Every structure is written in C-alpha cells, then in structure tokens.
Amino acid sequence: MYDGRATTWGNVAYEVVYGANGWCNATHPAHSCGCVQDGFWGDLCEKRYEQTCINQCSGHGECVVGFCKCHDGWWVTLADTSAEA
C-alpha cells in the first residue's frame, strides 16, 4: 500500500547490483544475472563451477573450468603432448 512517502526503488547502491563476478538485472517477478568471469554462476555469481579435467591435465597443466591450460612446452586437450616430441 502506498503511503505517500518517497521510495528507494531505483536508488540502489552500485555495489549491490554489480559485484566482482557479474551483474544482476531485476525485472519483477524474475531476475537474471550475467556472470562476467568464467567459472562463476548463481543469483549473485557467488558460486564457482567445480569441474574436473580428465587425467588432471597429465600433470602438465592447470584445470580451469573443465579445460586444461597447458604449461609452457605442452599442448593438446589434455596437456599430454610435449612440444619437444
């Protein structure tokens, strides 16, 4: 019920709407968030995907959201091929 007093609708602090990992757009009754950093999800982009890589990148890379980021000198999907081979 409207009581004649000013409301704070639309006067939300920037930090509440935009965080380190994404932003949110609220449209009553639903809302959606776009996560700007890969590997994050959730209403506030506060949850991190927990994905694994096959063979843990063969010990020659880092698993990043289910994909191997190969160390220097290694390549292919599983970081299992040496550039020197």
Backbone as numpy.savetxt, mean C-alpha at the origin, in Angstrom:
# Nx Ny Nz CAx CAy CAz Cx Cy Cz
-31.15 15.98 13.39 -31.99 17.15 13.39 -31.10 18.39 13.39
-31.38 19.33 12.52 -30.60 20.55 12.42 -31.04 21.54 13.48
-30.08 22.08 14.22 -30.42 22.99 15.31 -30.03 24.44 15.02
-29.59 24.72 13.78 -29.25 26.09 13.42 -27.79 26.45 13.64
-27.05 25.61 14.32 -25.63 25.89 14.56 -24.79 25.42 13.37
-23.66 26.06 13.19 -22.74 25.69 12.11 -22.21 24.27 12.34
-22.01 23.57 11.25 -21.46 22.22 11.34 -20.01 22.22 10.88
-19.32 21.15 11.12 -17.93 21.02 10.68 -17.82 20.20 9.40
-18.94 19.90 8.75 -18.89 19.14 7.51 -18.01 19.86 6.50
-17.11 19.15 5.90 -16.22 19.75 4.92 -15.05 20.47 5.54
-15.03 20.56 6.85 -13.94 21.24 7.55 -13.14 20.20 8.33
-12.57 19.26 7.59 -11.83 18.16 8.21 -10.34 18.40 7.99
-9.57 18.14 9.01 -8.12 18.34 8.92 -7.54 17.47 7.81
-6.59 18.02 7.08 -5.93 17.33 5.98 -5.34 16.00 6.44
-4.78 15.97 7.63 -4.14 14.76 8.15 -5.13 13.61 8.34
-6.40 13.93 8.56 -7.41 12.90 8.75 -7.77 12.24 7.41
-7.75 13.02 6.35 -8.16 12.53 5.04 -6.99 11.90 4.29
-5.79 12.44 4.45 -4.63 11.96 3.70 -3.56 11.51 4.68
-3.16 10.27 4.57 -2.13 9.74 5.45 -0.88 9.41 4.68
0.05 8.80 5.35 1.33 8.47 4.73 1.18 7.44 3.61
0.15 6.62 3.66 0.01 5.54 2.70 -1.11 5.73 1.68
-1.94 6.77 1.81 -3.02 6.96 0.86 -4.00 8.03 1.27
-5.14 8.06 0.62 -6.15 9.07 0.88 -7.52 8.42 0.86
-8.51 9.10 1.40 -9.88 8.57 1.40 -10.84 9.61 0.86
-11.84 9.12 0.13 -12.93 9.95 -0.36 -14.21 9.40 0.25
-14.90 10.21 1.00 -16.13 9.77 1.65 -17.34 10.30 0.88
-18.21 9.39 0.50 -19.48 9.73 -0.13 -20.53 8.89 0.57
-21.38 9.54 1.33 -22.37 8.83 2.12 -23.24 7.97 1.22
-23.49 6.73 1.50 -23.14 6.00 2.72 -21.84 5.22 2.60
-21.16 5.30 1.46 -19.94 4.51 1.26 -18.71 5.41 1.21
-17.57 4.80 1.29 -16.32 5.53 1.12 -15.33 4.62 0.43
-14.31 5.21 -0.14 -13.26 4.41 -0.77 -11.92 5.07 -0.51
-10.90 4.26 -0.44 -9.56 4.78 -0.23 -8.67 4.33 -1.37
-7.78 5.19 -1.77 -6.77 4.85 -2.75 -5.42 4.83 -2.06
-4.79 3.70 -2.06 -3.51 3.59 -1.37 -2.39 3.91 -2.36
-1.59 4.91 -2.05 -0.56 5.37 -2.96 0.71 4.54 -2.88
0.89 3.81 -1.82 2.07 2.96 -1.70 1.68 1.52 -1.94
2.40 0.85 -2.84 2.14 -0.55 -3.10 2.29 -1.35 -1.82
1.44 -2.33 -1.67 1.54 -3.22 -0.52 0.66 -2.83 0.65
-0.10 -1.73 0.54 -0.98 -1.31 1.61 -2.43 -1.41 1.16
-3.32 -1.70 2.11 -4.75 -1.76 1.84 -5.49 -1.48 3.14
-6.80 -1.43 3.07 -7.63 -1.18 4.25 -8.30 0.17 4.17
-9.24 0.41 5.07 -10.00 1.66 5.07 -9.10 2.88 5.15
-8.01 2.78 5.87 -7.10 3.91 6.03 -5.72 3.59 5.47
-5.64 2.60 4.61 -4.36 2.14 4.05 -3.38 1.78 5.17
-3.93 1.23 6.24 -3.13 0.92 7.42 -2.67 -0.54 7.45
-3.18 -1.35 6.54 -2.84 -2.77 6.54 -1.85 -3.07 5.43
-0.90 -3.91 5.73 0.13 -4.26 4.75 -0.14 -5.66 4.21
-0.02 -5.81 2.89 -0.16 -7.13 2.29 0.96 -8.02 2.80
0.60 -9.22 3.17 1.59 -10.20 3.59 1.66 -11.26 2.50
2.50 -11.06 1.54 2.65 -12.01 0.46 4.06 -12.58 0.49
4.19 -13.79 0.03 5.49 -14.44 0.03 5.96 -14.68 -1.39
7.23 -14.94 -1.54 7.82 -15.25 -2.83 8.26 -16.71 -2.83
8.08 -17.36 -3.96 8.50 -18.75 -4.10 10.01 -18.83 -3.84
10.41 -19.79 -3.04 11.82 -20.02 -2.73 12.50 -18.83 -2.06
11.73 -17.91 -1.52 12.27 -16.72 -0.85 13.32 -16.03 -1.72
13.04 -15.94 -3.01 13.92 -15.28 -3.99 15.28 -15.97 -4.08
15.31 -17.24 -3.78 16.53 -18.06 -3.87 17.68 -17.51 -3.04
17.38 -16.65 -2.09 18.42 -16.08 -1.26 19.21 -14.97 -1.93
18.75 -14.55 -3.13 19.47 -13.53 -3.89 18.60 -12.31 -4.17
17.67 -12.03 -3.29 16.80 -10.88 -3.48 15.89 -10.69 -2.29
15.06 -9.65 -2.36 14.11 -9.32 -1.30 12.70 -9.49 -1.86
11.82 -10.07 -1.08 10.43 -10.24 -1.48 9.67 -8.95 -1.18
9.12 -8.33 -2.22 8.37 -7.08 -2.07 6.97 -7.32 -2.65
5.98 -7.44 -1.76 4.59 -7.65 -2.13 4.44 -8.80 -3.13
5.11 -9.91 -2.85 4.96 -11.09 -3.68 5.86 -11.16 -4.89
6.73 -10.19 -5.08 7.64 -10.18 -6.22 9.07 -10.05 -5.72
10.00 -10.75 -6.39 11.40 -10.67 -5.99 12.05 -9.41 -6.55
12.71 -8.67 -5.70 13.56 -7.56 -6.11 14.98 -8.09 -5.99
15.55 -8.48 -7.12 16.83 -9.19 -7.13 17.98 -8.30 -6.70
18.95 -8.91 -6.02 20.19 -8.22 -5.69 20.99 -8.00 -6.97
21.93 -7.07 -6.94 22.78 -6.82 -8.10 23.45 -8.11 -8.55
23.47 -8.33 -9.85 24.09 -9.52 -10.40 23.16 -10.71 -10.54
21.92 -10.58 -10.09 20.94 -11.66 -10.16 19.70 -11.15 -10.89
19.00 -12.05 -11.59 17.82 -11.65 -12.34 16.88 -12.82 -12.53
15.86 -12.66 -13.26 14.75 -13.58 -13.53 13.77 -13.50 -12.36
12.58 -14.01 -12.55 11.48 -13.87 -11.61 11.84 -14.27 -10.18
12.61 -15.32 -10.01 12.93 -15.82 -8.66 14.32 -15.41 -8.20
14.98 -14.51 -8.91 16.35 -14.08 -8.59 17.26 -15.30 -8.50
17.04 -16.25 -9.43 17.80 -17.49 -9.38 18.82 -17.65 -10.50
19.00 -16.60 -11.30 19.95 -16.67 -12.40 21.01 -15.58 -12.22
22.26 -16.01 -12.22 23.36 -15.06 -12.04 23.69 -14.41 -13.37
24.02 -13.14 -13.35 24.42 -12.43 -14.56 25.75 -12.97 -15.06
26.49 -13.64 -14.20 27.80 -14.19 -14.57 27.68 -15.57 -15.22
26.49 -16.16 -15.20 26.31 -17.52 -15.74 26.37 -17.53 -17.25
